Amino acid sequence: MAVVLDLDGVVWLVDKPIPGSPEAVGRLRAAGRRVWFLTNNSNPTLATLTAKLTGMGIPAAPEDVFSSAATAASLLAPGSTALVCAGDGVREALAARGVREVAAGDGAVPDAVVVGLTMAFDYDQLKAASVAIRRGARFVATNDDATYPTPDGPIPGSGSLVAAVRTASGKEPEIAGKPYAPTVERIRREAGDEELLVVGDRPDTDGLLAERLGARFALVLTGVTARADLPVSPKPDVVAEDLAEVVAGLVNQ
């Protein structure tokens, strides 16, 4: 069984590792389990994500990480153009795909508008994105998570920005991240017929992803979902306080 781990709310909260998570990943690998890290947060680059994991005691290479930024970029054709309302992770992924970023107000309608988490989102970006979409650009979103977990509680996530662009443009986005088809298909291509366990803190993303993959779902209570929120749907196969508890049960089977 391979294990797909969410990052925010499972492995870390912003810049702090969740206690026991680095050791839990080490136990999985020592037991011969293939581990992939899956994040809907499109803001950081792959180098940032892998360096952050490694710095927390979890050695990681780019091929170990599935980011919604790369999945969103895969929806666009090489040589196409995009107006970007997102962070460096999306810009990196688009460049690697051969998609050219264009600036707002250059006169031409881009092939797509790509919206993801960015702390620089403002009215000018909202205006440029909605105008381009109304003029015929594709509306591609990295994900629609309304919030993002932090040690101080949830803060607005990419989905909040996507909702603003949806309202202003009157158009529905194509969504790349979990639990939507582009991410499901990407993971299935990598995993083949291997049995999967998805570990996450959100039933509406991680749980639905597991359901669509035909995988088991372990819900941890270190992120968005608290024990007071139970029961949830989809129903998890496992509910645990943290990743360490999930891994202890899995390794000891």
BADOLO-859595 format. One record per residue: residue in three letters; x negated, y negated, z negated of N, C-alpha, C in turn; residue number from 1. Coordinates in steps of 0.1 Angstrom, whole numbers. Last residue first. Example, Ala and Ser with C-alpha at 12.3 -4.5 7.8 and 13.67 -1.06 7.14 Angstrom:
# residues 2
ATOM type n_east n_north  n_up ca_east ca_north ca_up c_east c_north  c_up seq
ATOM  SER   -128      22   -71    -137       11   -71   -129       0   -79   2
ATOM  ALA   -132      57   -78    -123       45   -78   -132      33   -78   1
***
This chain:
# residues 253
ATOM type n_east n_north  n_up ca_east ca_north ca_up c_east c_north  c_up seq
ATOM  GLN      1      34  -117      11       44  -112      4      57  -109 253
ATOM  ASN    -17      15  -124     -15       26  -134     -5      36  -129 252
ATOM  VAL    -15      -4  -105     -27        4  -105    -26      16  -114 251
ATOM  LEU     11     -15  -110       8       -9   -97     -4       0   -98 250
ATOM  GLY      9     -25  -136      19      -15  -133     16      -8  -120 249
ATOM  ALA    -11     -44  -133     -13      -33  -142     -3     -22  -140 248
ATOM  VAL      0     -61  -114     -11      -52  -110    -13     -41  -120 247
ATOM  VAL     20     -74  -129      24      -66  -117     13     -56  -114 246
ATOM  GLU      4     -86  -149      14      -75  -153     18     -67  -141 245
ATOM  ALA    -10    -104  -133     -17      -94  -141     -8     -82  -145 244
ATOM  LEU     10    -121  -124       3     -112  -115     -4    -101  -122 243
ATOM  ASP     35    -123  -150      25     -128  -142     19    -118  -133 242
ATOM  GLU     59    -111  -160      55     -124  -165     44    -131  -156 241
ATOM  ALA     80     -97  -135      68      -96  -144     65    -110  -148 240
ATOM  VAL    102     -75  -119     101      -88  -125     90     -88  -136 239
ATOM  VAL    105     -56   -90      98      -58  -102     99     -72  -107 238
ATOM  ASP    122     -58   -69     119      -45   -74    113     -45   -87 237
ATOM  PRO    147     -85   -71     133      -80   -70    132     -65   -74 236
ATOM  LYS    174     -92   -51     170      -86   -63    156     -81   -62 235
ATOM  PRO    173    -123   -33     174     -109   -33    169    -104   -47 234
ATOM  SER    187    -135   -63     189     -127   -51    180    -132   -40 233
ATOM  VAL    185    -131   -99     183     -138   -86    186    -129   -75 232
ATOM  PRO    198    -134  -133     193     -127  -121    193    -135  -108 231
ATOM  LEU    172    -158  -140     176     -145  -137    191    -143  -140 230
ATOM  ASP    164    -182  -151     171     -182  -137    176    -169  -133 229
ATOM  ALA    151    -178  -174     164     -183  -175    172    -183  -162 228
ATOM  ARG    125    -172  -165     134     -161  -169    149    -165  -170 227
ATOM  ALA    120    -192  -135     118     -189  -149    128    -178  -153 226
ATOM  THR    103    -199  -105     114     -192  -111    110    -189  -126 225
ATOM  VAL     79    -212   -98      92     -219   -97    103    -213  -105 224
ATOM  GLY     57    -196  -117      58     -206  -107     72    -213  -108 223
ATOM  THR     55    -173  -132      45     -183  -135     46    -195  -125 222
ATOM  LEU     69    -149  -130      76     -161  -137     66    -172  -140 221
ATOM  VAL     71    -130  -100      64     -134  -112     70    -147  -117 220
ATOM  LEU     85    -102   -84      88     -116   -88     80    -119  -100 219
ATOM  ALA     78     -81   -58      75      -83   -72     76     -98   -75 218
ATOM  PHE     93     -61   -35      91      -75   -39     89     -75   -54 217
ATOM  ARG     84     -40    -7      88      -42   -21     85     -56   -25 216
ATOM  ALA     96     -45    28      86      -44    17     92     -44     3 215
ATOM  GLY    108     -52    51     110      -39    46    100     -35    35 214
ATOM  LEU    105     -78    59      94      -69    62     97     -55    59 213
ATOM  ARG    128     -89    48     127      -88    62    115     -80    67 212
ATOM  GLU    122     -86    20     134      -80    26    133     -78    41 211
ATOM  ALA    100    -103    18      99      -89    16    110     -81    22 210
ATOM  LEU    113    -128    25     102     -123    33    100    -108    31 209
ATOM  LEU    130    -130     3     136     -128    16    125    -123    26 208
ATOM  GLY    111    -134   -17     120     -122   -18    126    -120    -4 207
ATOM  ASP     98    -157    -9      90     -145   -10     99    -133   -10 206
ATOM  THR    122    -174    -7     111     -173     3    104    -160     2 205
ATOM  ASP    139    -170   -27     145     -175   -15    134    -175    -4 204
ATOM  PRO    124    -162   -50     133     -152   -43    137    -157   -29 203
ATOM  ARG     92    -171   -57     104     -177   -51    113    -166   -44 202
ATOM  ASP     68    -161   -64      76     -168   -74     89    -173   -70 201
ATOM  GLY     55    -129   -53      58     -143   -52     66    -148   -64 200
ATOM  VAL     42    -103   -35      43     -108   -49     44    -123   -47 199
ATOM  VAL     51     -75   -16      50      -90   -16     51     -95   -31 198
ATOM  LEU     36     -46    -4      42      -52   -16     40     -67   -15 197
ATOM  LEU     40     -23    23      36      -36    17     43     -39     4 196
ATOM  GLU     25       3    42      35       -1    33     30     -14    26 195
ATOM  GLU     16       0    76      12        1    62     23      -4    53 194
ATOM  ASP     19      -2   103      29        6    96     26       7    81 193
ATOM  GLY      6     -34   106      10      -22   113     21     -15   105 192
ATOM  ALA     -4     -58    95      -3      -46    86      0     -33    94 191
ATOM  GLU     -5     -76   116     -17      -73   109    -16     -60   101 190
ATOM  ARG     22     -76   125      12      -73   134     -1     -69   127 189
ATOM  ARG     35     -84   101      37      -70   106     26     -66   116 188
ATOM  ILE     26    -110    99      22     -101    89     24     -86    94 187
ATOM  ARG     39    -121   122      25     -122   121     19    -111   111 186
ATOM  GLU     66    -117   117      60     -110   129     45    -110   127 185
ATOM  VAL     70    -133    95      73     -119    94     66    -112   105 184
ATOM  THR     64    -158   106      55     -152    96     57    -138    94 183
ATOM  PRO     85    -161   125      71     -162   129     61    -156   119 182
ATOM  ALA    109    -158   109     105     -147   119     90    -149   123 181
ATOM  TYR    106    -169    75     111     -169    88    103    -160    98 180
ATOM  PRO    104    -175    48     106     -161    51    110    -160    66 179
ATOM  LYS     71    -185    57      80     -176    51     93    -182    47 178
ATOM  GLY     69    -209    86      65     -202    74     75    -192    68 177
ATOM  ALA     81    -221   108      71     -211   110     69    -203    97 176
ATOM  ILE    112    -232   122     104     -231   109     94    -219   110 175
ATOM  GLU    124    -257   141     119     -243   142    109    -241   130 174
ATOM  PRO    150    -279   128     136     -275   131    134    -260   134 173
ATOM  GLU    177    -296   143     172     -286   134    158    -281   138 172
ATOM  LYS    184    -331   145     180     -319   151    175    -309   140 171
ATOM  GLY    187    -357   136     199     -350   140    196    -336   146 170
ATOM  SER    167    -374   127     167     -370   141    179    -363   146 169
ATOM  ALA    172    -378   100     170     -389   109    170    -386   124 168
ATOM  THR    175    -352    90     186     -361    89    184    -373    99 167
ATOM  ARG    150    -341    96     162     -335   102    174    -344   101 166
ATOM  VAL    133    -357    81     132     -358    96    145    -351   102 165
ATOM  ALA    142    -349    56     143     -363    60    142    -364    75 164
ATOM  ALA    136    -322    56     150     -326    55    152    -341    59 163
ATOM  VAL    108    -323    56     115     -318    68    130    -322    68 162
ATOM  LEU    104    -333    31     100     -341    42    107    -336    55 161
ATOM  SER    113    -311    16     119     -324    14    116    -334    25 160
ATOM  GLY     96    -290    25     110     -290    28    117    -303    26 159
ATOM  SER     72    -296    12      73     -298    26     88    -299    31 158
ATOM  GLY     83    -308   -20      75     -300   -11     78    -304     3 157
ATOM  PRO     82    -327   -50      87     -325   -37     77    -317   -28 156
ATOM  ILE     73    -305   -79      73     -318   -72     78    -316   -58 155
ATOM  PRO     80    -287  -109      80     -288   -94     80    -303   -90 154
ATOM  GLY     55    -290  -136      68     -287  -130     68    -290  -115 153
ATOM  ASP     29    -294  -143      39     -303  -149     53    -301  -144 152
ATOM  PRO     14    -277  -127      15     -274  -142     25    -283  -149 151
ATOM  THR     37    -272   -99      25     -278  -105     25    -274  -120 150
ATOM  PRO     52    -260   -68      49     -259   -83     36    -265   -87 149
ATOM  TYR     73    -278   -48      60     -273   -49     56    -272   -63 148
ATOM  THR    105    -277   -30      96     -281   -41     83    -274   -40 147
ATOM  ALA    117    -267    -7     121     -280   -12    111    -286   -22 146
ATOM  ASP    103    -252    20     103     -252     6    106    -266     0 145
ATOM  ASP    102    -248    48     112     -257    42    114    -255    27 144
ATOM  ASN     73    -252    70      81     -244    60     92    -254    55 143
ATOM  THR     64    -265    92      56     -254    87     64    -245    77 142
ATOM  ALA     85    -271   120      82     -273   106     74    -262   101 141
ATOM  VAL     90    -288   150      84     -276   144     80    -279   129 140
ATOM  PHE    109    -298   175     108     -301   160    103    -288   154 139
ATOM  ARG     99    -310   207     103     -299   198    101    -303   184 138
ATOM  ALA    111    -341   221     100     -333   215    106    -321   207 137
ATOM  GLY    133    -358   229     130     -344   236    119    -336   231 136
ATOM  ARG    139    -380   216     136     -382   230    132    -368   237 135
ATOM  ARG    143    -371   190     155     -376   198    152    -377   213 134
ATOM  ILE    116    -368   185     125     -356   185    137    -360   193 133
ATOM  ALA    106    -394   184     101     -384   194    110    -372   195 132
ATOM  VAL    122    -404   163     123     -410   176    118    -400   186 131
ATOM  SER    112    -389   141     126     -388   145    129    -394   159 130
ATOM  ALA     85    -397   140      89     -383   142    103    -382   147 129
ATOM  ALA     86    -424   136      79     -419   147     84    -405   150 128
ATOM  LYS    100    -425   111     105     -432   123     99    -426   135 127
ATOM  LEU     83    -411    94      97     -407    96    103    -413   109 126
ATOM  GLN     60    -428    95      60     -414   100     74    -409   103 125
ATOM  ASP     71    -451    83      66     -452    97     65    -438   103 124
ATOM  TYR     77    -442    57      88     -446    67     83    -446    81 123
ATOM  ASP     55    -414    51      61     -427    48     72    -430    58 122
ATOM  PHE     31    -392    38      44     -393    45     50    -407    41 121
ATOM  ALA      8    -384    25       8     -397    32     21    -400    39 120
ATOM  MET      8    -359    15      11     -370     5     11    -384    12 119
ATOM  THR     24    -333    33      14     -344    33     18    -354    23 118
ATOM  LEU     36    -304    47      33     -311    34     22    -321    36 117
ATOM  GLY     47    -310    81      43     -301    69     40    -310    57 116
ATOM  VAL     58    -310   113      60     -316   100     56    -305    90 115
ATOM  VAL     52    -319   146      49     -308   136     50    -315   122 114
ATOM  VAL     68    -323   176      65     -329   163     63    -318   153 113
ATOM  ALA     57    -317   210      63     -313   197     59    -323   186 112
ATOM  ASP     49    -330   233      56     -318   234     63    -313   221 111
ATOM  PRO     56    -366   230      48     -354   228     56    -341   230 110
ATOM  VAL     62    -390   254      69     -381   244     60    -369   242 109
ATOM  ALA     41    -419   256      45     -406   261     52    -399   250 108
ATOM  GLY     35    -442   240      43     -443   252     48    -430   257 107
ATOM  ASP     22    -442   216      13     -443   228     21    -443   241 106
ATOM  GLY     37    -441   192      37     -453   199     28    -454   211 105
ATOM  ALA     15    -420   173      28     -426   175     27    -438   183 104
ATOM  ALA    -10    -400   190      -6     -410   180      8    -415   183 103
ATOM  VAL    -15    -364   193     -12     -378   199     -7    -387   188 102
ATOM  GLU    -36    -336   195     -28     -345   186    -27    -359   193 101
ATOM  ARG    -34    -308   215     -40     -322   213    -30    -330   205 100
ATOM  VAL    -43    -275   209     -32     -285   210    -37    -298   207  99
ATOM  GLY    -59    -254   205     -61     -261   217    -49    -271   220  98
ATOM  ARG    -60    -241   181     -51     -235   191    -52    -242   205  97
ATOM  ALA    -76    -257   167     -81     -243   170    -72    -237   180  96
ATOM  ALA    -59    -279   164     -72     -280   172    -77    -266   176  95
ATOM  LEU    -40    -268   147     -36     -272   161    -49    -273   170  94
ATOM  ALA    -55    -263   124     -49     -252   131    -45    -256   145  93
ATOM  GLU    -63    -289   117     -73     -279   119    -67    -268   128  92
ATOM  ARG    -37    -301   112     -46     -306   122    -57    -296   126  91
ATOM  VAL    -29    -285    91     -21     -284   103    -30    -290   115  90
ATOM  GLY    -47    -293    71     -46     -279    75    -39    -277    88  89
ATOM  ASP    -44    -320    67     -56     -315    75    -54    -301    79  88
ATOM  GLY     -8    -325    69     -21     -327    64    -32    -320    73  87
ATOM  ALA     18    -342    89      13     -331    81     -2    -334    77  86
ATOM  CYS     30    -349   115      33     -355   102     30    -344    92  85
ATOM  VAL     18    -353   147      16     -346   134     20    -354   122  84
ATOM  LEU     27    -347   179      27     -357   169     27    -350   155  83
ATOM  ALA     10    -328   204      18     -328   192     16    -341   184  82
ATOM  THR      8    -311   235       5     -322   227     15    -322   215  81
ATOM  SER     -9    -282   250       3     -291   248     -1    -302   238  80
ATOM  GLY    -31    -266   252     -30     -277   261    -18    -286   260  79
ATOM  PRO    -14    -237   241     -27     -244   243    -25    -254   254  78
ATOM  ALA     19    -241   228      10     -236   239     -3    -244   239  77
ATOM  LEU     30    -233   195      27     -243   206     17    -237   216  76
ATOM  LEU     30    -214   175      43     -216   183     41    -226   195  75
ATOM  SER      7    -216   162       8     -205   172     21    -206   180  74
ATOM  ALA     11    -236   144       3     -239   156      5    -228   166  73
ATOM  ALA     25    -221   124      32     -232   132     24    -235   144  72
ATOM  THR      4    -205   116      16     -199   122     24    -209   130  71
ATOM  ALA    -13    -223   105     -18     -215   116     -6    -209   123  70
ATOM  ALA      3    -232    84      -2     -242    94     -6    -234   106  69
ATOM  SER      9    -212    67      20     -216    76     15    -226    86  68
ATOM  SER    -17    -188    66     -12     -201    63     -1    -205    72  67
ATOM  PHE    -32    -160    52     -21     -164    62    -16    -177    58  66
ATOM  VAL    -64    -149    47     -54     -159    44    -45    -161    55  65
ATOM  ASP    -85    -133    54     -77     -129    43    -65    -138    40  64
ATOM  GLU   -100    -146    73     -90     -136    78    -82    -130    67  63
ATOM  PRO   -116    -163    58    -105     -169    65    -95    -158    70  62
ATOM  ALA   -123    -146    27    -127     -150    40   -114    -155    47  61
ATOM  ALA   -131    -147    -8    -121     -146     3   -127    -152    16  60
ATOM  PRO   -134    -138   -42    -140     -140   -29   -130    -138   -18  59
ATOM  ILE   -124    -152   -68    -117     -144   -59   -123    -145   -45  58
ATOM  GLY   -133    -171   -86    -137     -158   -88   -130    -148   -80  57
ATOM  MET   -126    -197   -79    -119     -191   -91   -123    -176   -93  56
ATOM  GLY   -141    -200   -57    -145     -208   -69   -138    -203   -81  55
ATOM  THR   -126    -185   -39    -139     -181   -42   -144    -187   -55  54
ATOM  LEU   -103    -202   -36    -102     -188   -41   -116    -183   -47  53
ATOM  LYS   -116    -225   -26    -109     -226   -38   -107    -212   -45  52
ATOM  ALA   -126    -216    -2    -135     -221   -12   -129    -221   -26  51
ATOM  THR   -102    -209    11    -111     -199     8   -122    -203    -3  50
ATOM  LEU    -90    -235    13     -83     -224     6    -93    -213     2  49
ATOM  THR   -109    -250    28    -106     -254    14    -99    -243     6  48
ATOM  ALA   -109    -235    51    -121     -236    44   -119    -240    29  47
ATOM  LEU    -83    -240    60     -87     -226    56   -100    -226    48  46
ATOM  THR    -71    -270    45     -77     -263    56    -80    -249    51  45
ATOM  PRO    -39    -279    29     -53     -276    29    -58    -269    42  44
ATOM  ASN    -10    -280    39     -19     -292    37    -34    -289    37  43
ATOM  SER      8    -260    39       0     -262    51    -10    -273    50  42
ATOM  ASN     20    -236    19      14     -250    18      4    -252    30  41
ATOM  ASN     27    -211    21      35     -220    29     29    -234    28  40
ATOM  THR      3    -184    21       8     -197    16     16    -205    25  39
ATOM  LEU    -10    -154    12       0     -160    20      5    -173    14  38
ATOM  PHE    -36    -132    13     -31     -143     6    -22    -151    16  37
ATOM  TRP    -39     -96    11     -38     -108    19    -32    -119    10  36
ATOM  VAL    -57     -68     3     -51      -79    -3    -51     -91     8  35
ATOM  ARG    -57     -33     1     -59      -44    10    -51     -56     4  34
ATOM  ARG    -69     -14   -26     -57      -21   -20    -62     -32   -11  33
ATOM  GLY    -88      -1   -41     -88        2   -27    -76      -5   -20  32
ATOM  ALA    -92      -9   -67     -84        3   -65    -82       7   -50  31
ATOM  ALA   -106     -32   -64    -113      -20   -69   -105      -7   -67  30
ATOM  ARG    -84     -48   -55     -95      -44   -46   -103     -32   -51  29
ATOM  LEU    -70     -49   -80     -64      -44   -67    -74     -40   -58  28
ATOM  ARG    -89     -61   -97     -84      -47   -99    -78     -41   -87  27
ATOM  GLY    -91     -87   -85    -103      -78   -85    -99     -63   -88  26
ATOM  VAL    -66     -96   -90     -70      -94   -76    -82     -85   -76  25
ATOM  ALA    -69     -98  -118     -59      -89  -112    -62     -86   -98  24
ATOM  GLU    -88    -117  -122     -91     -103  -126    -81     -94  -120  23
ATOM  PRO    -74    -140  -113     -86     -135  -106    -89    -121  -109  22
ATOM  SER    -51    -139  -132     -49     -137  -117    -62    -133  -110  21
ATOM  GLY    -56    -146  -158     -55     -132  -155    -54    -129  -140  20
ATOM  PRO    -39    -177  -157     -47     -168  -165    -45    -153  -160  19
ATOM  ILE    -41    -193  -126     -32     -188  -136    -39    -177  -144  18
ATOM  PRO    -64    -219  -120     -60     -205  -118    -51    -201  -129  17
ATOM  LYS    -57    -251  -110     -59     -243  -121    -55    -228  -119  16
ATOM  ASP    -49    -269   -91     -63     -266   -91    -67    -257  -103  15
ATOM  VAL    -18    -257   -86     -26     -268   -81    -41    -264   -82  14
ATOM  LEU    -19    -228  -100     -10     -240  -101    -19    -252   -98  13
ATOM  TRP    -25    -196   -85     -29     -208   -92    -17    -218   -92  12
ATOM  VAL    -12    -172   -79     -26     -171   -82    -31    -184   -89  11
ATOM  VAL     15    -182   -82      12     -168   -84     -3    -166   -88  10
ATOM  GLY     18    -208   -77      27     -202   -86     25    -188   -89   9
ATOM  ASP      5    -205   -45      10     -215   -55     20    -208   -64   8
ATOM  LEU      2    -179   -31      -8     -185   -39     -3    -195   -49   7
ATOM  ASP     15    -145   -27      16     -160   -26      5    -166   -34   6
ATOM  LEU      0    -117   -14       1     -125   -26      4    -140   -22   5
ATOM  VAL      6     -85    -4       6      -99     1      9    -108   -11   4
ATOM  VAL    -11     -55    -3      -4      -64   -12     -6     -78    -6   3
ATOM  ALA     -6     -21    10     -13      -34    10     -5     -44     2   2
ATOM  MET     -8      12     0       0        0     0     -9     -12     0   1
***
